[in-house]
Amino acid sequence: MPTVKTLVLMVICGLTLCLSSACTLPVVEPTDPLTPTQQVLYSEAIQRGLKDLDVGIPHGTPITLEMSGLRVDQSLHGDVIHRHMKNVVAGRLGQQGLIIRKEEKDATYRARLIIESLGSTERIRMLGMPATNSVLLPIATPELALWKRVLHQGYTRFYLDIFEIDSGRFIRSTDPQIGTVNLIDYTAFFFFRWRETDMDLPSPISE
């Protein structure tokens, strides 16, 4: 039967190992397909970016809407996220009284949506031992987190250029529109978990 001294030594060794394993794990790139949490981050960031959008065009004016944006992450098939953002922006312009036309011959202005940034990141800080897979033996060690913080962030930055279709004349650019949202998952002493977010609506609890 272990003595008290042996137990104390084991606890000290365990804490030392956990402290020495404290780390900041690499930023996790978006997955394909997106998880429910990532989808919420994208959607909420876009909505926040649209909050103060004002194109300065009178109500009832017919316009067309184009899109231009960089898509760095080639693992996401096609431009699904950008097309989704274009549709959300079109809805907001419609709410402001503008008429969205497919053909330029039916419109007075061309609005070009310039997406400078749109994405989500996940940064992990942990005190403990991350999950590992043994190289020599088929044994997997589960994650042992004394404390863990996972920061999920959605971000977008965009603006619109407005052109007169008949003349091709540049009319104006809107101010840069920025939307950010944060969601943080915590783990303490292996089992206690909770979530904090600045979103107004509930977020997915699990993936």
C-alpha positions as CSV (number, residue, x, y, z in Angstrom):
1,M,0.0,0.0,0.0
2,P,1.5,3.4,-1.0
3,T,2.7,5.6,1.8
4,V,1.7,9.2,2.1
5,K,5.1,10.3,0.9
6,T,4.7,8.2,-2.2
7,L,1.2,9.6,-2.9
8,V,2.5,13.2,-2.5
9,L,5.4,12.4,-4.8
10,M,3.0,11.0,-7.4
11,V,0.8,14.1,-7.2
12,I,3.8,16.4,-7.6
13,C,5.1,14.5,-10.6
14,G,1.6,14.6,-12.2
15,L,1.2,18.3,-11.6
16,T,4.8,18.9,-12.9
17,L,4.0,16.9,-16.0
18,C,0.8,18.9,-16.6
19,L,2.5,22.2,-16.1
20,S,5.3,21.3,-18.4
21,S,2.7,20.4,-21.0
22,A,1.0,23.8,-20.9
23,C,0.8,24.9,-24.4
24,T,-0.9,27.0,-27.1
25,L,-2.0,24.7,-29.9
26,P,-1.9,25.9,-33.5
27,V,-4.9,27.8,-35.0
28,V,-7.3,25.3,-36.5
29,E,-8.3,26.0,-40.1
30,P,-12.0,25.7,-41.2
31,T,-13.1,22.2,-41.9
32,D,-14.9,20.9,-45.0
33,P,-17.8,20.6,-44.5
34,L,-18.2,23.3,-41.9
35,T,-19.2,22.3,-38.4
36,P,-22.4,23.9,-37.0
37,T,-20.3,26.2,-34.8
38,Q,-18.4,27.4,-37.8
39,Q,-21.6,28.0,-39.8
40,V,-23.0,30.1,-36.9
41,L,-19.7,32.1,-36.7
42,Y,-19.8,32.9,-40.4
43,S,-23.5,33.8,-40.4
44,E,-23.3,36.0,-37.3
45,A,-20.2,37.8,-38.5
46,I,-21.9,38.6,-41.8
47,Q,-25.1,39.9,-40.1
48,R,-23.0,42.1,-37.8
49,G,-21.1,43.5,-40.8
50,L,-24.4,44.5,-42.4
51,K,-25.7,46.3,-39.3
52,D,-24.6,49.8,-40.5
53,L,-24.6,49.3,-44.2
54,D,-25.9,52.3,-46.2
55,V,-25.3,52.3,-50.0
56,G,-26.8,55.8,-50.4
57,I,-29.2,54.9,-53.2
58,P,-32.9,56.0,-53.2
59,H,-35.6,53.5,-52.3
60,G,-37.1,51.8,-55.3
61,T,-33.9,52.0,-57.4
62,P,-33.2,48.9,-59.5
63,I,-29.7,47.5,-59.1
64,T,-27.6,44.5,-60.0
65,L,-25.3,42.9,-57.5
66,E,-21.9,41.4,-58.3
67,M,-19.4,39.8,-56.0
68,S,-15.6,39.7,-55.8
69,G,-13.5,38.1,-53.1
70,L,-10.5,36.0,-52.3
71,R,-10.9,32.4,-51.4
72,V,-7.6,31.2,-49.9
73,D,-8.8,27.9,-48.4
74,Q,-9.1,25.6,-51.3
75,S,-10.5,22.8,-49.2
76,L,-13.9,24.5,-49.2
77,H,-15.5,23.3,-52.4
78,G,-16.5,26.1,-54.8
79,D,-17.5,29.5,-53.5
80,V,-20.5,28.4,-51.4
81,I,-19.7,30.7,-48.5
82,H,-19.2,33.8,-50.7
83,R,-22.4,33.0,-52.6
84,H,-24.2,32.7,-49.3
85,M,-22.9,36.1,-48.3
86,K,-24.0,37.7,-51.6
87,N,-27.5,36.4,-51.0
88,V,-27.6,37.7,-47.5
89,V,-26.4,41.2,-48.7
90,A,-29.0,41.1,-51.4
91,G,-31.7,40.5,-48.8
92,R,-30.4,43.4,-46.7
93,L,-30.5,45.7,-49.7
94,G,-34.0,44.6,-50.5
95,Q,-35.0,45.4,-46.9
96,Q,-33.7,48.9,-47.6
97,G,-36.0,49.3,-50.5
98,L,-33.7,48.6,-53.4
99,I,-34.8,46.3,-56.2
100,I,-32.4,43.5,-57.2
101,R,-32.3,42.7,-60.9
102,K,-30.5,39.9,-62.6
103,E,-29.9,41.7,-65.9
104,E,-28.1,45.0,-66.2
105,K,-30.5,46.2,-68.9
106,D,-33.2,46.3,-66.2
107,A,-31.1,48.2,-63.6
108,T,-29.8,51.7,-63.0
109,Y,-26.8,50.9,-60.9
110,R,-24.3,48.0,-60.5
111,A,-23.3,47.3,-56.9
112,R,-20.1,45.3,-56.6
113,L,-19.6,43.5,-53.3
114,I,-15.9,43.4,-52.4
115,I,-15.2,40.7,-49.8
116,E,-11.9,41.6,-48.2
117,S,-12.0,38.9,-45.5
118,L,-14.4,36.2,-44.5
119,G,-13.6,33.3,-42.3
120,S,-13.4,31.7,-38.8
121,T,-10.4,30.7,-36.6
122,E,-10.1,28.5,-33.6
123,R,-7.3,29.1,-31.1
124,I,-6.6,26.6,-28.2
125,R,-4.8,27.2,-24.9
126,M,-4.5,24.3,-22.5
127,L,-2.9,23.4,-19.3
128,G,-2.5,19.6,-19.2
129,M,-1.8,16.8,-21.6
130,P,-3.3,16.8,-25.1
131,A,-4.6,13.6,-26.6
132,T,-1.8,11.5,-28.1
133,N,-1.4,8.4,-30.2
134,S,1.4,6.0,-29.4
135,V,3.8,5.3,-32.3
136,L,5.1,2.0,-30.9
137,L,1.9,0.6,-29.3
138,P,-1.7,0.9,-30.4
139,I,-2.6,2.9,-27.4
140,A,-4.3,6.3,-27.4
141,T,-4.0,8.6,-24.5
142,P,-7.1,10.8,-23.9
143,E,-6.9,14.5,-23.4
144,L,-6.3,15.5,-19.7
145,A,-7.0,19.2,-19.3
146,L,-6.6,20.9,-16.0
147,W,-7.7,24.0,-17.8
148,K,-8.5,24.6,-21.5
149,R,-9.8,27.6,-23.4
150,V,-10.9,27.3,-27.0
151,L,-11.5,30.7,-28.7
152,H,-13.7,30.5,-31.9
153,Q,-13.9,33.7,-33.8
154,G,-15.8,34.7,-37.0
155,Y,-14.7,37.7,-39.0
156,T,-15.7,39.6,-42.1
157,R,-14.7,42.8,-43.7
158,F,-16.3,44.1,-47.0
159,Y,-17.6,47.1,-48.8
160,L,-19.6,47.9,-52.0
161,D,-18.6,49.9,-55.0
162,I,-21.5,51.5,-56.8
163,F,-21.4,52.2,-60.6
164,E,-23.9,53.8,-63.0
165,I,-24.6,51.1,-65.6
166,D,-25.4,53.3,-68.7
167,S,-22.2,55.4,-68.4
168,G,-20.0,53.1,-66.4
169,R,-19.3,56.0,-64.1
170,F,-18.1,55.3,-60.6
171,I,-20.5,56.7,-58.0
172,R,-19.2,55.8,-54.6
173,S,-17.8,53.2,-52.2
174,T,-19.5,52.4,-48.9
175,D,-17.5,52.5,-45.7
176,P,-15.7,49.3,-44.9
177,Q,-18.2,47.1,-43.0
178,I,-16.7,44.8,-40.3
179,G,-18.3,42.1,-38.4
180,T,-16.8,40.0,-35.6
181,V,-18.2,37.4,-33.2
182,N,-16.5,35.4,-30.4
183,L,-17.4,32.1,-28.8
184,I,-15.3,30.6,-26.0
185,D,-15.4,27.0,-24.7
186,Y,-13.8,26.3,-21.3
187,T,-12.8,23.1,-19.6
188,A,-11.6,22.9,-16.0
189,F,-10.4,19.9,-14.1
190,F,-11.1,17.4,-16.9
191,F,-14.9,17.4,-16.7
192,F,-16.4,20.8,-16.0
193,R,-17.3,22.6,-19.2
194,W,-19.1,25.9,-20.0
195,R,-19.4,28.3,-22.9
196,E,-19.3,32.1,-23.2
197,T,-20.3,34.1,-26.3
198,D,-21.2,37.6,-27.4
199,M,-23.9,36.3,-29.7
200,D,-27.4,37.2,-29.0
201,L,-28.9,33.8,-29.9
202,P,-27.9,30.4,-28.4
203,S,-25.0,28.6,-30.2
204,P,-24.7,24.9,-30.9
205,I,-23.7,23.0,-27.7
206,S,-21.9,20.1,-29.5
207,E,-20.7,19.3,-33.0
